[in-house]
Amino acid sequence: MKKALAQLHIAVFLAGFTAILGKLIGLNEGILVWYRMLLTVLILAAILFYRKQLIKLSLKDTVEVFGVGCIIAIHWVSFYGSVKYGNVSIAVVCISGSGFFTSFFDPLINRTKISFMEVLLGAIAILGIYIIFDFHPQYKLGIIFGIVSAIGSSLFPIFNKRLLQKHHPETLTLYEMGGGWLALTFIIPLYLQFFPATYYLPTVSDWLWLLLLASVCTVLCFDLQLNALKKLSPFTCNLAYNLEPVYGIILAFIFFRENKDLSSHFYLGVGLIILAVALQTVRVWYSRSRLFPRRAR
């Protein structure tokens, strides 16, 4: 449990850093994700080939995993859309809504009973988002992108929880990235009609940030997240990802000085998000200690 939580929070920090990279990369959000997924597939395929761990999935499994990859692609495009049409702080705070959506989607998809406590904790995070955005209406489009991103973020851990019972994390990541990249290849031309790009080929600096994004913040981050998901529930993972705004905001303050544009209400909202994460962490540890009490020494 301790190792799983440590892996999860390292992954959350890396996820928070992706928003900074999204701001530094000048590409349109759709094209950015297209390159990110392509580089991730190439890097991960090379690693697995070197380790002799490349596995061919059946057609049925491939279609299923590709479907989750499409959800990840939509999540990422909307996330970077939120960064570019809002700012880093707005984008990462929106992800906090994933816990609220998970509290409904997880029981609905897995046909289990809805947990009142999970709904309550998720609602606290949503309240934090509302307080923040009620005082920042200028970020309306960025907020819309961010909410779509939160919905996508709530869905793919639920499906990945099932897939991890059959597939190794690296194999799962490779096929999901491949499926997302393939979907974007067909969707991007239409997407660019509504959200045009100023240029299409990455600059030298873009390539450097993209490589960092694909290798460390995708391959490594996904490996940590999926390994943690083996031991933790989708809701716990998504609620822990509510700390992504904290890491992302701190980094945004350091890199872009976004604190100059934010009021005290922003910090009140972030405080509620941290409260929701802290309460869920205590809840997980308490339930675990009751199931597996320590032996007296």
C-alpha positions, 0 to 999 in steps of 0.5 A, spaced: 500 500 500 505 504 501 509 503 495 502 504 491 501 510 494 508 513 493 508 511 486 501 514 485 503 521 488 510 521 483 505 520 477 501 526 480 507 530 480 509 528 473 502 530 471 502 537 474 509 538 470 505 536 463 501 543 464 508 547 464 510 543 458 504 544 454 505 552 455 512 551 453 510 548 447 507 552 442 503 547 437 496 547 437 493 542 443 491 537 438 497 537 434 501 537 440 498 531 443 498 527 436 506 528 437 506 526 444 502 520 443 507 518 437 513 519 440 511 515 446 509 509 442 516 509 438 520 510 445 516 505 449 516 500 443 523 501 442 524 499 450 519 493 450 523 491 443 530 491 447 527 487 453 524 482 448 517 484 452 513 486 445 506 482 446 501 482 440 494 482 443 488 479 440 484 483 435 478 483 441 483 486 446 486 491 441 480 494 440 478 494 447 485 497 449 484 502 443 478 505 445 481 507 452 486 510 448 481 514 444 479 517 451 486 518 453 487 522 447 480 526 448 482 528 455 489 530 453 487 535 447 482 538 452 487 539 457 492 542 453 486 546 450 484 548 457 492 550 458 492 554 452 485 558 452 485 559 460 492 558 463 496 552 467 493 554 473 486 553 470 487 547 467 490 543 473 484 545 477 479 543 472 482 536 473 480 536 480 473 535 478 475 528 476 473 525 483 466 527 483 465 524 476 468 518 478 464 517 484 458 516 479 461 513 473 465 507 477 459 505 480 455 505 474 460 502 469 462 496 474 454 496 477 456 497 484 453 501 490 454 509 489 458 511 495 455 517 499 462 519 502 465 519 495 460 523 492 461 528 498 468 528 497 468 529 490 463 535 491 468 538 495 473 538 490 467 541 485 465 546 490 473 548 490 472 549 482 466 553 482 469 558 487 475 559 483 471 560 476 466 564 479 471 570 480 474 568 473 469 568 468 474 571 463 477 563 462 470 561 460 473 557 454 479 554 458 474 552 463 469 548 458 475 544 455 478 543 463 471 540 465 471 535 458 478 533 460 476 532 467 470 527 465 476 523 460 480 523 466 475 520 470 473 514 465 480 511 463 482 509 470 476 505 471 477 501 464 484 501 466 483 497 472 479 492 468 484 491 463 490 491 468 487 484 470 489 481 463 495 486 461 502 488 463 502 496 464 507 497 459 503 493 454 497 497 456 500 503 455 503 502 448 497 500 445 493 505 448 498 510 446 497 507 439 490 507 439 489 514 441 494 516 436 490 513 430 484 516 432 487 523 432 490 522 425 483 522 423 480 527 428 485 532 427 483 535 420 476 536 423 478 539 429 483 544 426 477 547 422 474 549 429 481 551 432 486 553 427 493 552 428 499 557 427 504 552 425 504 544 424 512 542 424 515 543 431 521 548 432 527 545 435 525 547 442 518 544 441 522 537 440 526 538 446 520 539 450 516 534 446 521 528 448 521 530 455 513 530 455 513 523 452 519 519 455 518 522 463 511 525 463 508 519 459 512 513 459 514 513 466 508 517 469 503 511 466 507 506 468 507 508 475 500 510 475 498 503 472 502 499 477 499 504 483 492 502 480 493 495 481 493 496 489 488 502 489 481 504 487 480 508 481 476 513 486 482 514 490 487 514 484 482 520 481 482 524 488 489 523 489 490 526 482 486 532 485 493 534 488 495 535 480 493 542 481 497 544 487 503 541 484 501 545 477 500 551 480 506 552 484 510 550 478 506 555 474 507 561 479 515 559 478 515 559 471 510 564 469 508 568 475 501 566 474 500 568 482 499 575 479 493 574 476 489 570 481 485 572 487 484 570 494 478 566 492 483 561 488 486 559 494 480 558 498 478 553 492 485 550 492 484 549 499 478 545 499 481 541 494 487 539 498 482 538 504 478 533 499 484 529 498 487 529 505 480 526 507 480 521 502 487 519 504 485 518 511 479 514 509 483 509 505 489 508 511 483 507 516 479 502 512 486 498 510 488 498 518 481 495 520 482 490 514 489 488 516 491 490 523 498 490 525 500 484 530 502 486 537 510 485 538 
